[in-house]
């Protein structure tokens, strides 16, 4: 095999490896519903990075596996409290703790009138965390 062809194949393999790694790290998710309005509304797309609990910060928008058996596979909500933080007032009636326990976190939707979140569900588990939102993507007109 000529040297040029071998270099081309190596570059192609490297590019394919990079694409696989990026797809394993980043995911584009379409917002369903208006529980995060006005920040995110139905049909918006977000770029999210797969992450663990240690990567979460209060105020970030997280994507978690939905505990509901019907509806969307994911919930998209704002991080309100992390392990060791005081439990927010609106969640205290659902959980018995004063402080968020290890391996758990609290999520609350921006639009409280239509949001299913920790105020109804209680804590989310670290294993439920799917990704952390990096940014909202440019709007598309094919909603």
ZIRA-V669337 format. One line per field, one symbol per residue. ss: DSSP state (h for helix, s for strand, l for the rest). A space follows every 50 residues. Layout:
ss=???
This chain:
ss=llhhhhhhhhhhhhhhhhhhhhhhhsssssllllllllllllllsssssl llhhhlllllsssssllllllllssssssssllllsllhhhlllllllsl lllssssslllllllllhhhhllsshhhsssssssslllllll
